[in-house]
Amino acid sequence: MTPVALLRPVRLAGTVVSRATLHNEDQIKRLDVRIGDTVILRKAGDIIPEVVRVIPEMRNGTEEPYVFPKEVEACGGPIERIPGQAAYRCVNRDSYAQLLRRLAYFASRPALDIDGLGPKTIELLVKAGLISTFDDIFRLTEGDLVDLPGFGEVSAKNLIAAIAARREIPLGRFLTALGIEHVGEETAHAIAAALGSIERVKDATVEDFVAIDGVGEVVARSIYAWMHNPNHRAMLGRLLRHVRVIPARAATRSPGPLSGKTVVLTGALQEITRDEAKRRIREAGGHPAGSVSKETDLVVAGEKAGAKLKRAKELGIPIIGEKEFLAMLHSIV
């Protein structure tokens, strides 16, 4: 759970902002942010509004320190601080809020990318009693949807078609969609590339996962525990009756032009989607990353590139445009 500052609306870098992230409990204490404070804002990465600091001289004595709650209604009960981290989570892992998040993430762009199945539609379907697990999504029919608020014959038909289009899905996307703790998009694709099939992932040992480049002990134990949870295995069995998971291709070709390189994408790409660009980077032997650091080998800059481009210039990291990037990958099918 992420604490959010509620603000008097203010224009910031071209948009009106009324909320800003406070990250976590430790950040609130470090900044000494109180209810009623006047604060300085910025857009982190030119996108996400965040509180930078408080202006204590503008306090009038009515400000109140914020105390983290012990229970949250959306969690259906108590919350807990994750051991070794500053973040909090619901104690009840099957709370309504977490159910909605899991289902929405399953259908989201990095995962199955089901067009039209966003968080609001997910909540509508859950409230209607139509879905509660991943496999329920693939049992939906036009008749289930047509009488729901906001739906009609055309929109119902379109959503069912979008779901049907995802009955075949690459292994990396499938593992991403499961929302396994500590297993993000890049880790999921690394596991897919190393093990090749969902059957091998299901049967892999902790040692098998640890042997994969970029997968440590914590991640290995997390995915092993998920795959051996009886409820998860039962759901996975039902899901695989509706979805064919496409095995990852074996890495038999010669090293690609980005072999071993960490590549960051920034700005808007015109001729290729961000997801397609990431896929092409992986197929060329590279590793797509979300932020620029000293470990970054190359930055691909599209239109209106912002803070990442600036950071790359500061670090002296090579920068290329979209056309040069596509030309580099021309030989990769």
N, C-alpha and C positions, 0 to 999 in steps of 0.2 A: 504494500500500500504506500502511495506517495502523497505526502502532505502538500496541499496547494494553498497558496495565498490568494484570498479573495480581495480584489482591489476596486477602488473607484476607477471606472473606465478611463484610460489614458492612451493617447496615440504614441506608438513606439515603432520606429523603423517601418512606417508605412501602413500599419494596421492598428486597430483599436484593441487594447489588451485589458481584460478584466480578471484574469487569472495568471498566476505565475508559479512555477514549481519551486518547492522548498527542499526537494530531494529526500531528506530523511530527518530523523530526530536529532542526530548529531549536528547537522547543518543548522537547524533552528537554534540549538544551544550555542553553537559557535558564533552565529550572527547576532544572537540575543534578540531575535525577532519576537515582538509582542503584538497582541491584538490591539489595533488602533494606531500602530506605528506608521510613520512615513518612511518609505524605502526608495532606494535607487534600483532601477531595473535595467536589464539588457536582454538581448536575444542571443542565447547560446547557439553557436553555429549558424547565426543569422536566422534561426527558426524558432527555437523554444524560449519563451519568456522565463527569466529566472530572477530571483532577488539577489542582488550583489551585496548590499549593505544597508544598515539602518541609519537614519539621521537622528541620533539621540537628542540633539539640541531642539528638535521640534516636538518633543514629548511634553504633554501637559499634566501628567500624573494620573491620567485615567487608563493608561495602557495596562493590559493584563498579560502575564506570561502564559504561553500555551502549554497545557499538560496533555500528553498523549493519553487517549482513552484506553481503558482496560477491555472494553467491549465495543464492537461495531455492528450496527444493525444488519448491514449487508452480509456480514460474515455469519450471522445467526448465532453470535456468541463472542467469546473472548478472542483477543489477538495476542500474538507472541513475537518477540524480537528474534530474528533468525540468528542462531549461534555464530559468533565471529563476524557478524555483519551489522550494519546500521539500519537495515530494513526490517519492517514488520510484515507479518502475514497472518491470515486467518488460521486459527487453530483447527477449525473444521475444514478439512480440505475439500469436502463435498458441499460447501455452502452455495447458496444461490448465486452469489456474485462470482465465485470461482467457476461454477458451472457455465455461466454466460461467457466468461473470459476464455475458457478452454474451447468451447464450441466456436466462438468468434475467431480465435486464433487458428483453429483447424481449417476454417474457410478463408483465411486471410491471404493476401498476395504472396508472402514468402512460402506459404504452405500449399493448400490445394487450389487457392486462387479461384474461388467460385464466385463468378460475377453476380452481383445482386444479393448476396448473402452476407450482409454486413451486420454489425452489432445490434442495430435496431430491429432488423428482420429476425435475427437469432432470438432476441428477447420475445418478440411477438410469437414465434413458433413455440418457445418454451412455455410461455404463459398459456398458450392454447393446448398444451399437453401433447404436442405433435413430436417433439424431439427432446431427448435428455442425454443421449450418447451419440458418438460419432456416426455409428451405423444407422441410426434413425434418419439421418439426413438423406440417405440413399433409398429409403423406403417411402419418401414423400411422393404424393401424386398431385396432379392438377386439381383434383376434387378436394384435397385437403386444404388447398390454398385459396381457391377462388372466392370464398365468402369471407375471408379474413379482411380486417380493416386495411385499406391501401392496396388491396389486390383486386384484380379483375381477371378475365379470361386470358388476356394477352400477357400481363405481368406474371400470372401463374405459369403459363406455358413457357415463358422465357426463363424463369427460375428453374423449372424442372429440366429444361434443355441444358442450362448451365451446369447443373448437378450431373446430368448424364455425360457431359463432356469431360468430367473428371473421374470417370469409372476406370480409366487407365492413367496411372500417375507414376512418375519416376521415383525410385527408392529414396533418393535424397529429400525430395519434397514430402514424401509420405512420412519419413522419420521426423522431419521438421514439424509436420502437422500434429503429431502425437503430443507435442508440448511436454516432453520429458524434462524434468528439472536438470539444469546445467547443460542441456543439449540444444544449442542454438542452430541457426541455419547452416553456418560453416562447419560446425562439428558434425551435424547430421550428414552433410555431403561427404565429409572425410570418412565417416563410418561406412556410408554407402559405397564409396570408391574402394575401400579396403575389403569389405565383406561381400559385396556384390548382390546379394539377394536377401529378401526379408526372412527367408527360412534360416539362413546363416546368422542373421542378426538375432533372431529369436533363440537360437541354440548356442550362441557364443558365450564363452566364460568371461569372467572379469579380466583374466590374463589376456584373452584375445583382444578385448577392447583397449587395454593398456598398451598393447603392442602397436596400436594405430598412432601414427604421428599426430600430435596435437591433442591426444586424449590422455588425461591423467587419471590417477587413482579415483578421485572424487567423481569425475564424470563416468568412469567405467562402472563404478559401483551403482551409480544412479540409474544408468540405462539397464544394467543387469537386473537390479531390483524391480524396475518397471516391467521388464519383459517376463519376470517370473512371479509377478503379482497375479493370483488366480483371477481376480476380477478383470484385470487388464488383458490377460490371455483369452478370457472368454469373449470380451468385447472385440479383441483383435480377430478372433476366429469368425465372429459374425460379420465384421467389417470386410474381411477378405473374401466373403461370399459375394460382395457387391463391387469390390474394387480389385482390379488386377494391378499389382505393383510391378512396374517395369524394372528388371534387374539393371544394375549399373554396368556400363561397358568396362571390360577389362582394359587396363592400361598397357596395351600391347604395342602401340605406335611409338615412334621415336619421340624424344623429348620435344615439347612444344616451344614456341618462341618466348613464352613467359615462365618456363620451367623454374620452379623454386622461388619465383618473385611474388612479393606482396604488392597488390594493386588496389588503389583507392579510386572510386568513381565520385565525381563531384559535378554539380550543375545538371542542366537538362540535356538529355541525349535526344537527337532528332530522328535518327535512322534505325534505332534499335531501342528496345525497352531496357530498363535497369536490370530486370531479372534475366533477360536474354544475355545482356552484357556479362553478368556474373557467371552464367553458365559457360559462355565462351572463354572467359578467363580460366575457369577450372579445366576446361577441355584443352587449353593451351598449356596446362601444367602449372598455372598460377594460383594464387590464393586471394580472393576478394576480401578486402577489409573495410571497416566502416569509418575509421578515423586515420588521420595522418600522424605518423610518429617517425622516429629515427630508423625504425625497422621497415618503413615503406620504401619500396624500390621504384615505384612508378605511379604517377597520378594521371588519370584520364579526365580532362576538363571539358565539360559541355558548356552550354550557354548559361549565363548568369551564375557562374561558379563563385562561391563566396569564401567563407573562412578557411575551408580545407585548402583551397588554391593558395590563399595567402600564407598559410602555414607551410605548405610545400615549398614555396619560394624562399621563405625564411630558412628552411632546412637544406636548401639546395637540392631538392629531390627532382629528378627528371619529370617533365610535364609534357604530355602530348594531347592533341585534340581528338575528336571523335573519328574524323576521317583517317588520321594516321593510325589510330587504334584498330579500325576495321581493316585497313590495309595490312597491318601486322598479322591479323588473324585470318587473312584471306584463304590461306591454305588449310585452315582447320575446318572440317565439315561437321 
